Each structure stands twice: as C-alpha cells, then as structure tokens.
C-alpha cells in the first residue's frame, strides 16, 4: 500500500459504537501510510444515538460520555455528516466508490414483539417508542400519549434496565422530572397523568432479572411511589439460590428485593409492583387495551440456563397500557448482508460476511449492537469497536482502495449537494447544542431539547448564516 492521501473511512451511525470506532481509528492514525480521514454519517441532525435518545433523562451523569465523543469529532481527521439517510440519500455503492473502508454502526433501532393475541391493540406499545417519545426523538415527537397516561394501571413487560427506566419515569412526579432534559411535550403530558400503578412483569425469577443493582435501588428511592413485592415471589429454588453465590450483582439484587418486600407501604400517590414468574399470554380489550392475561411459570434447569415453563395457571391483570420491554432488535440496511435469525450484520470479529458463516467482504466492517446484538452497556461498545478496528488494520495491505479523486471529501460533498441533501455539520450541531443548553439554563434544566426535525434544521441554518 502506497497511498499519497489519507486512508478514507465511512462510519454509518453516530452512536457510541460509531464514535468509539472513530476514536480507535484516530488513535491508530500512525498505522496508516498517510494518516486517516473519517466521515461519520447519521440520518438525524444530532449525533450520539442512544446516549441522547435512549438514556433516561434523570440519568445525566451517563450522558457525560458525550464530552469524549465531542473531542473525537473536533479532531481535524473526523467529520460529522448529519441528516444523511443511508439507503436514500447515500447508498452502499456510493460509499464503496468513495471510501477505502466502511464501518456499519447503526445499532438495533427496533424492538422484539411478544407474539401474543391482542398485541396490536391501542394501548399496547413498545418501551422503545415510549423512551424515544419522552427523550424528544424527532420520529416520535408527534405522538400523543395522553390517552395512555389517562389509564390508572400500566403493565411493563420485562425486567431489564429499560423496563426500570420507563417504570421510574411513569412513577416520578413532574416536580422530580422538570429538572431533567425530558422532552417538553412529555413533561406536559406526564403532568396530566392518571397512572397510579405500574406493574413490572418478569417471566423468570428474581435471580434471573437483568436489571443492574443501581437501577433497582433507584426504584426504592422514589419520592412519589411505594414499592410492592410479594415475599412469596422471592422464595428461590435450589438452582437459583446456588446461582447467587456465583454472581454478586444478582445476590445483591435479591437482597434489595427482600428489603422492598419487608418495607411497609407509606401511602405514596403511586405504586410500583415487581412481579416474577409470569408470562403475558393475551392482551385483551375492544376499543383499546383493558387487561392482560398472565400465565404462572415455574423454573426448569436446561443446562446452565433456567427456563421459564408455563404451568397452565392463569390470571387476568387489569391494565389500560402494556409496554413491552423484551429487547431491542437490529434491522436490515439496504444492500448490506443481514442475518435475520440473529438480527445482526453477519460478521467475524467485525469483518462483514457475505452471509452467516460466509466469506468476508473486503473493506466492510461492523461494530456495536448491529454486530453482536443488543447486549452490554455504553462502554461495552468501546472494546467492541477496538476489536473491529484491529481487523481493519490487519487488512490494510489487501483492501481495494478507491482512486485519489474519488477519495476526496469534496467528492462526497458534491454527490450529496447534487441530490439536494441538507447536510448538518458538527458545527451546526454545536450551535443547536448551545441553544438547547441556553434554554435549559433559563429553565433550571440541563437542556431543553428541540424535538422536531424542521426546527432542528431551521436553527442549524440560522447558526450557519450568522
């Protein structure tokens, strides 16, 4: 390889895995014969992905990771090209024509279904939708949740951190939320909420729940809600009891749950119920959801896994809203190989494969949830991206490099301009970021988010012309 120009990389997706991939490329710039040049694309005008649109508004400390991402994007070797839709504004063949390597870091934007009767009724929706709505995602800003929030009981299906997040937001008072960066439209709707009971439902036992100790403990600190746990749900079978000795976090979780069960109710305005060993079997209702049929489960060891097995015993839970939080799911990218069974881009340690178990595609890589599935926390993506970039570096001598003319950043700019794409730069984003923070300062909040796409683009245009 004897390049007389920087090695060009396109990163598709400006979430954590995309920024960690860019960071790893910059740190290894000396490994390239003439440095590296990185363009990070995202379909939204705003960077940071789930850090902006997935992390709960009352978890501001977690969002501080964006300071690292900002440093990455302020590097002269990195550009942010926001409001560019892969598969519509720019295509895989375009990227192959203008970049020496492509890294797909688009996450897992969809959610898993329950696959039970009545799931499509009004009032049955994904936690993904609810989270995006209260976090001011422009795709969901138009939704009207007031009808749902008028219902007294909400069932949350799942026992992971996202389930805890939506439960906590539903349980908190507006006074607790108004100092966060929750969307204004969500704050207004939650101010009118009639929700009194939020019921979290797990198909397995407390020793198998996926929430972290920190998230669980926060439920016990809610000023506006009592925690209700049936002590009988915390009676563990021998295998579950034994598993606690091998996992300190699970052991601590069960200890906290037992503290919740023993704690007397204080008569707070709302109640959070944690229930285990139940599976939803049917969502019932006519015009909208009015109840949920649950089946009681028992645990059955299957190798190292404790499986939930239905007992045939059922009950009906009165609930006007069902929020499913049973996992995120990747979706196909136009023209890019996809493993439908695992809902990921097929890969070997980050090298994209033509199909699951197939041959690598030269110059194409993947990182993050669309690589490994929706597992881990934000920081997990750092090691994941480091592994992917290591494969790219190993491949440097065998990649099919594009021509010098095609590799110029101006060539991509001209292509997008010809297609009349309104590209949002990182400077544009910084102007919008400044506006949100200034509005937040006036309101005593971290920021007041702009939720509508048109308004985002308008503020970026004003900043560019000033």
C-alpha positions as CSV (number, residue, x, y, z in Angstrom):
1,X,0.0,0.0,0.0
2,X,1.5,3.3,-1.1
3,X,-1.2,5.9,-0.6
4,X,-0.3,9.5,-1.1
5,X,-3.5,10.6,0.7
6,X,-5.3,9.8,3.9
7,X,-7.0,6.5,4.2
8,X,-10.7,7.2,3.9
9,X,-13.3,5.6,6.2
10,X,-17.1,6.0,6.2
11,X,-18.8,5.3,9.6
12,X,-22.5,4.7,9.2
13,X,-24.2,5.7,12.5
14,X,-23.2,8.4,15.0
15,X,-24.0,6.5,18.3
16,X,-21.5,5.2,20.8
17,X,-20.1,2.4,18.7
18,X,-19.6,4.8,15.8
19,X,-17.7,7.3,17.9
20,X,-15.6,4.6,19.6
21,X,-14.7,3.3,16.1
22,X,-13.6,6.8,15.0
23,X,-11.7,7.2,18.2
24,X,-9.8,3.9,17.6
25,X,-9.0,4.9,14.0
26,X,-7.6,8.3,15.2
27,X,-5.5,6.6,17.9
28,X,-4.1,4.3,15.2
29,X,-3.5,7.0,12.7
30,X,0.2,6.2,12.6
31,X,-0.7,2.7,11.3
32,X,-1.9,4.2,8.0
33,X,0.7,5.2,5.4
34,X,-0.6,8.8,5.2
35,X,-2.9,9.3,8.1
36,X,-6.7,8.6,8.2
37,X,-9.8,10.7,7.3
38,X,-13.2,9.7,8.7
39,X,-16.7,10.7,7.8
40,X,-19.4,9.8,10.4
41,X,-22.9,9.7,8.8
42,X,-26.2,9.7,10.6
43,X,-29.8,10.0,9.4
44,X,-30.6,12.5,12.2
45,X,-29.2,16.0,12.5
46,X,-28.0,15.2,16.1
47,X,-25.1,12.9,17.0
48,X,-24.7,10.4,19.9
49,X,-27.6,8.0,19.2
50,X,-29.0,6.2,22.3
51,X,-27.0,8.5,24.6
52,X,-29.3,11.3,23.5
53,X,-32.4,9.3,22.7
54,X,-32.2,6.2,24.9
55,X,-30.5,7.2,28.2
56,X,-33.2,8.2,30.8
57,X,-33.5,12.0,31.3
58,X,-32.9,11.6,35.0
59,X,-29.5,9.9,34.4
60,X,-27.5,12.9,33.3
61,X,-24.2,11.5,34.6
62,X,-24.3,8.7,32.0
63,X,-24.7,11.3,29.2
64,X,-21.3,13.0,30.2
65,X,-19.7,10.4,27.8
66,X,-20.7,12.8,25.0
67,X,-17.7,15.0,26.0
68,X,-15.4,12.3,24.7
69,X,-17.4,12.0,21.5
70,X,-17.3,15.7,21.0
71,X,-13.5,15.7,21.3
72,X,-13.4,12.9,18.7
73,X,-15.5,14.9,16.3
74,X,-13.5,18.1,16.8
75,X,-10.4,16.3,15.5
76,X,-9.4,17.5,12.1
77,X,-9.4,13.9,10.8
78,X,-13.1,13.5,11.6
79,X,-16.3,15.0,10.0
80,X,-19.9,14.6,11.1
81,X,-22.4,14.4,8.2
82,X,-25.8,14.5,9.8
83,X,-29.3,14.4,8.2
84,X,-28.0,11.9,5.6
85,X,-30.1,8.8,5.2
86,X,-28.3,5.6,4.3
87,X,-30.2,3.8,1.5
88,X,-31.9,7.0,0.4
89,X,-29.5,10.0,0.4
90,X,-26.4,7.8,0.1
91,X,-26.1,4.2,-0.8
92,X,-23.7,1.3,-0.1
93,X,-22.3,1.6,-3.7
94,X,-21.6,5.3,-3.1
95,X,-19.6,4.6,0.0
96,X,-17.7,1.8,-1.7
97,X,-16.9,4.2,-4.5
98,X,-15.6,7.0,-2.3
99,X,-14.1,5.3,0.8
100,X,-11.4,2.6,1.3
101,X,-13.4,1.1,4.2
102,X,-17.0,1.2,5.6
103,X,-18.0,0.6,9.2
104,X,-21.6,0.0,10.0
105,X,-22.6,1.1,13.5
106,X,-26.3,1.6,13.3
107,X,-27.3,-0.1,16.5
108,X,-30.6,-2.0,16.9
109,X,-33.4,0.5,16.4
110,X,-36.4,-1.8,16.5
111,X,-37.8,-3.9,19.3
112,X,-38.9,-7.5,19.8
113,X,-42.6,-8.4,19.8
114,X,-44.4,-10.6,22.4
115,X,-46.2,-12.5,19.6
116,X,-49.4,-12.9,21.6
117,X,-53.0,-12.2,20.6
118,X,-54.1,-8.5,21.1
119,X,-50.6,-7.1,20.9
120,X,-51.7,-4.6,18.2
121,X,-54.5,-3.1,20.3
122,X,-54.4,0.6,21.1
123,X,-52.5,1.0,24.4
124,X,-50.1,-1.8,23.6
125,X,-46.7,-0.4,22.5
126,X,-43.0,-0.9,22.8
127,X,-40.9,0.6,25.5
128,X,-38.6,1.7,22.6
129,X,-41.4,4.0,21.4
130,X,-42.1,5.4,24.9
131,X,-38.5,6.0,25.6
132,X,-37.9,7.8,22.3
133,X,-41.1,9.9,22.9
134,X,-40.0,11.2,26.3
135,X,-36.4,11.7,25.1
136,X,-37.5,14.0,22.2
137,X,-36.6,11.8,19.3
138,X,-37.9,13.6,16.2
139,X,-39.5,10.4,14.8
140,X,-41.8,10.2,17.9
141,X,-42.3,13.8,18.9
142,X,-45.7,13.9,17.2
143,X,-47.2,11.1,19.3
144,X,-50.0,11.9,21.7
145,X,-49.6,9.8,24.9
146,X,-52.3,11.5,26.9
147,X,-54.9,8.8,26.3
148,X,-52.4,6.2,27.5
149,X,-51.4,8.2,30.6
150,X,-55.1,8.6,31.5
151,X,-55.1,4.9,32.4
152,X,-54.6,4.1,36.1
153,X,-52.6,0.9,35.6
154,X,-49.6,0.3,33.2
155,X,-48.1,-3.2,32.7
156,X,-44.4,-3.2,31.8
157,X,-43.3,-6.5,30.3
158,X,-39.6,-7.1,31.1
159,X,-37.0,-6.9,33.9
160,X,-34.1,-5.1,32.3
161,X,-32.8,-1.6,32.8
162,X,-35.0,-0.2,30.1
163,X,-38.1,-1.6,31.8
164,X,-36.8,0.0,35.1
165,X,-36.3,3.3,33.3
166,X,-39.8,3.5,31.9
167,X,-41.3,2.4,35.2
168,X,-39.3,5.1,37.0
169,X,-40.4,7.9,34.6
170,X,-44.0,6.8,35.0
171,X,-43.7,6.7,38.8
172,X,-42.0,10.1,39.3
173,X,-43.7,13.3,39.9
174,X,-43.5,16.2,37.5
175,X,-41.5,18.1,40.2
176,X,-38.9,15.4,40.0
177,X,-38.8,15.4,36.2
178,X,-38.8,19.1,35.5
179,X,-35.2,19.5,36.4
180,X,-34.1,16.9,33.7
181,X,-33.8,17.1,29.9
182,X,-37.1,15.2,29.3
183,X,-39.0,16.4,26.3
184,X,-41.3,19.4,26.9
185,X,-44.2,17.5,25.3
186,X,-43.6,14.6,27.6
187,X,-43.4,16.8,30.7
188,X,-46.7,18.4,29.8
189,X,-48.4,15.0,29.2
190,X,-47.0,13.4,32.4
191,X,-48.3,16.4,34.4
192,X,-51.8,15.2,33.5
193,X,-51.0,11.5,34.2
194,X,-53.6,9.4,36.0
195,X,-51.3,6.5,36.4
196,X,-51.3,5.1,40.0
197,X,-49.9,1.6,39.5
198,X,-47.0,0.4,37.4
199,X,-46.6,-3.4,37.3
200,X,-43.3,-4.8,36.1
201,X,-43.6,-8.4,35.0
202,X,-40.8,-10.9,34.6
203,X,-41.2,-14.4,33.1
204,X,-38.4,-15.8,35.2
205,X,-37.5,-15.3,38.9
206,X,-35.7,-12.6,40.8
207,X,-32.4,-14.4,40.5
208,X,-32.7,-14.2,36.7
209,X,-33.7,-10.5,36.4
210,X,-31.5,-8.4,34.1
211,X,-31.6,-5.0,35.8
212,X,-28.5,-3.7,37.5
213,X,-28.3,-3.1,41.2
214,X,-28.0,0.6,40.8
215,X,-31.2,0.7,38.7
216,X,-33.1,-1.5,41.1
217,X,-32.0,0.5,44.1
218,X,-33.3,3.7,42.5
219,X,-36.9,2.3,42.5
220,X,-36.7,2.1,46.2
221,X,-35.8,5.8,46.4
222,X,-38.8,7.1,44.5
223,X,-40.4,10.0,46.4
224,X,-43.7,9.6,44.7
225,X,-44.2,5.8,44.7
226,X,-44.2,2.8,47.1
227,X,-42.6,-0.5,46.0
228,X,-44.7,-3.6,46.3
229,X,-43.1,-7.0,46.2
230,X,-44.7,-10.2,47.3
231,X,-42.4,-12.2,49.6
232,X,-43.6,-15.4,48.1
233,X,-42.1,-14.4,44.7
234,X,-38.7,-14.2,46.4
235,X,-38.7,-17.9,47.5
236,X,-35.9,-19.3,45.3
237,X,-35.5,-22.9,44.1
238,X,-32.2,-24.6,44.8
239,X,-30.6,-23.9,41.5
240,X,-31.4,-20.2,41.6
241,X,-30.1,-19.9,45.2
242,X,-26.9,-21.5,44.1
243,X,-26.5,-19.2,41.2
244,X,-26.5,-16.2,43.6
245,X,-23.1,-17.4,45.0
246,X,-21.6,-17.1,41.5
247,X,-22.9,-13.6,40.7
248,X,-22.5,-10.9,43.4
249,X,-24.8,-8.5,41.4
250,X,-27.7,-10.9,41.4
251,X,-27.2,-11.7,45.0
252,X,-27.3,-8.0,45.9
253,X,-30.4,-7.6,43.7
254,X,-32.3,-10.4,45.6
255,X,-31.2,-8.8,48.9
256,X,-32.6,-5.4,47.9
257,X,-35.9,-7.1,46.7
258,X,-36.2,-8.7,50.1
259,X,-35.8,-5.3,51.7
260,X,-38.5,-4.0,49.4
261,X,-40.8,-6.8,50.4
262,X,-40.3,-6.2,54.1
263,X,-40.7,-2.4,53.9
264,X,-44.2,-1.1,54.9
265,X,-46.1,0.9,52.4
266,X,-46.1,4.7,53.1
267,X,-49.3,5.6,51.2
268,X,-47.5,7.4,48.4
269,X,-49.5,8.5,45.4
270,X,-48.2,5.7,43.1
271,X,-47.2,2.1,43.5
272,X,-44.5,0.1,41.6
273,X,-45.2,-3.6,41.7
274,X,-42.5,-6.1,40.9
275,X,-43.8,-9.5,39.9
276,X,-41.9,-12.6,38.8
277,X,-42.6,-16.0,37.2
278,X,-45.4,-14.7,35.0
279,X,-45.7,-14.5,31.2
280,X,-48.2,-12.5,29.1
281,X,-50.4,-14.7,27.1
282,X,-53.0,-12.3,25.7
283,X,-53.7,-8.6,25.6
284,X,-57.5,-8.1,25.9
285,X,-59.8,-5.2,25.1
286,X,-62.1,-3.9,22.4
287,X,-61.5,-0.2,21.6
288,X,-58.2,-0.4,23.5
289,X,-56.3,-2.5,26.0
290,X,-58.2,-3.1,29.2
291,X,-56.5,-6.2,30.6
292,X,-53.6,-8.7,30.3
293,X,-53.8,-12.5,30.7
294,X,-50.9,-13.8,32.6
295,X,-49.7,-17.4,33.0
296,X,-47.8,-18.5,36.1
297,X,-44.4,-20.1,35.4
298,X,-42.0,-22.4,37.1
299,X,-38.3,-22.6,36.5
300,X,-36.7,-25.6,34.9
301,X,-32.9,-26.0,34.5
302,X,-31.8,-26.5,30.9
303,X,-28.1,-26.9,31.1
304,X,-26.7,-23.7,32.6
305,X,-30.0,-21.8,31.7
306,X,-33.0,-21.6,33.9
307,X,-36.0,-21.7,31.6
308,X,-39.5,-20.4,32.3
309,X,-42.1,-23.1,31.8
310,X,-45.8,-22.3,31.8
311,X,-47.9,-24.1,34.5
312,X,-51.3,-23.6,32.8
313,X,-52.4,-21.5,35.8
314,X,-53.6,-18.1,34.5
315,X,-54.9,-14.8,35.9
316,X,-56.2,-11.5,34.5
317,X,-54.4,-8.3,35.3
318,X,-56.5,-5.1,34.8
319,X,-54.2,-2.7,32.8
320,X,-55.0,0.0,30.3
321,X,-51.5,0.1,28.9
322,X,-49.0,-2.6,28.0
323,X,-45.4,-1.6,27.4
324,X,-43.2,-4.4,26.1
325,X,-39.5,-4.2,27.0
326,X,-38.2,-7.5,25.9
327,X,-35.2,-6.4,23.9
328,X,-34.1,-4.3,21.0
329,X,-33.7,-5.7,17.5
330,X,-31.5,-4.8,14.6
331,X,-33.0,-4.1,11.2
332,X,-31.5,-4.6,7.7
333,X,-29.6,-1.9,5.9
334,X,-30.4,-1.5,2.1
335,X,-27.9,-3.7,0.2
336,X,-26.0,-4.9,3.2
337,X,-26.0,-8.6,4.3
338,X,-28.3,-9.4,7.2
339,X,-28.6,-12.4,9.4
340,X,-32.4,-12.4,10.0
341,X,-32.2,-15.1,12.7
342,X,-29.9,-13.1,14.9
343,X,-30.9,-9.7,13.6
344,X,-27.3,-8.6,13.1
345,X,-25.0,-8.0,10.1
346,X,-23.2,-11.3,9.7
347,X,-19.5,-10.9,10.7
348,X,-16.4,-12.4,12.0
349,X,-14.9,-10.2,14.8
350,X,-16.2,-7.2,12.9
351,X,-15.4,-8.2,9.3
352,X,-18.7,-8.2,7.4
353,X,-19.5,-11.6,5.8
354,X,-21.5,-12.2,2.6
355,X,-23.8,-14.3,4.7
356,X,-23.8,-16.0,8.1
357,X,-20.7,-18.3,8.0
358,X,-19.7,-16.9,4.6
359,X,-16.7,-15.1,3.2
360,X,-15.6,-11.6,4.3
361,X,-16.4,-8.7,2.1
362,X,-13.3,-6.6,1.5
363,X,-13.3,-3.2,3.2
364,X,-16.7,-3.6,5.1
365,X,-16.8,-3.8,8.8
366,X,-19.4,-3.6,11.6
367,X,-19.4,-2.6,15.3
368,X,-21.9,-2.3,18.2
369,X,-25.3,-3.8,18.6
370,X,-25.7,-4.5,14.9
371,X,-22.6,-6.6,15.2
372,X,-23.1,-8.5,18.4
373,X,-26.8,-8.0,19.3
374,X,-28.3,-5.6,21.9
375,X,-26.1,-6.6,24.9
376,X,-23.9,-4.7,27.3
377,X,-23.8,-1.0,28.4
378,X,-22.5,2.0,26.5
379,X,-18.9,1.3,27.5
380,X,-19.1,-2.2,26.1
381,X,-19.0,-0.7,22.6
382,X,-15.5,0.6,23.2
383,X,-13.9,-2.8,23.3
384,X,-16.2,-4.0,20.5
385,X,-15.1,-1.2,18.2
386,X,-11.5,-1.7,19.2
387,X,-11.8,-5.3,18.0
388,X,-13.3,-4.3,14.7
389,X,-10.6,-1.7,14.0
390,X,-8.0,-4.3,14.8
391,X,-9.4,-6.4,11.9
392,X,-9.3,-3.4,9.6
393,X,-5.7,-2.7,10.4
394,X,-4.8,-6.3,9.7
395,X,-6.5,-6.0,6.3
396,X,-4.7,-2.8,5.2
397,X,-2.4,-4.4,2.7
398,X,-5.2,-6.3,0.9
399,X,-8.0,-3.7,0.7
400,X,-9.3,-2.4,-2.7
401,X,-8.5,1.3,-2.5
402,X,-10.5,3.9,-4.3
403,X,-9.0,6.4,-6.7
404,X,-7.4,9.6,-5.2
405,X,-10.1,11.7,-6.9
406,X,-13.0,9.7,-5.6
407,X,-11.5,9.7,-2.1
408,X,-11.5,13.5,-1.7
409,X,-14.1,14.7,0.8
410,X,-15.2,17.2,-1.8
411,X,-16.4,14.4,-4.0
412,X,-18.8,13.2,-1.3
413,X,-19.9,16.8,-0.6
414,X,-20.7,17.3,-4.3
415,X,-22.6,14.0,-4.5
416,X,-24.8,15.0,-1.6
417,X,-25.3,18.5,-2.9
418,X,-26.4,17.1,-6.3
419,X,-29.0,15.1,-4.5
420,X,-30.1,18.2,-2.6
421,X,-29.3,16.7,0.8
422,X,-29.2,19.3,3.6
423,X,-26.1,18.0,5.4
424,X,-25.8,19.0,9.1
425,X,-22.2,19.5,10.1
426,X,-20.7,19.2,13.6
427,X,-20.5,23.0,13.8
428,X,-24.2,23.1,13.0
429,X,-24.9,20.6,15.8
430,X,-22.8,22.6,18.3
431,X,-24.9,25.6,17.5
432,X,-28.1,23.6,18.2
433,X,-26.4,22.1,21.3
434,X,-25.6,25.6,22.6
435,X,-29.2,26.8,22.0
436,X,-30.6,23.8,23.9
437,X,-28.3,24.4,26.9
438,X,-29.1,28.1,26.9
439,X,-32.8,27.4,27.0
440,X,-32.1,24.8,29.7
441,X,-30.2,27.3,31.8
442,X,-33.1,29.7,31.7
443,X,-35.4,26.9,32.9
444,X,-33.1,25.4,35.5
445,X,-32.6,22.3,33.5
446,X,-29.6,20.6,31.8
447,X,-31.1,21.5,28.4
448,X,-34.4,22.0,26.7
449,X,-34.3,19.6,23.7
450,X,-35.5,20.6,20.2
451,X,-37.7,17.7,19.3
452,X,-39.0,18.5,15.7
453,X,-36.8,17.9,12.7
454,X,-37.8,21.1,10.9
455,X,-36.9,23.2,13.9
456,X,-33.6,21.5,14.3
457,X,-32.7,22.2,10.6
458,X,-34.0,25.8,11.0
459,X,-31.7,26.5,14.0
460,X,-28.8,25.0,12.1
461,X,-29.5,27.2,9.1
462,X,-29.7,30.3,11.3
463,X,-26.4,29.4,13.0
464,X,-24.7,28.9,9.6
465,X,-25.9,32.3,8.3
466,X,-24.9,34.3,11.4
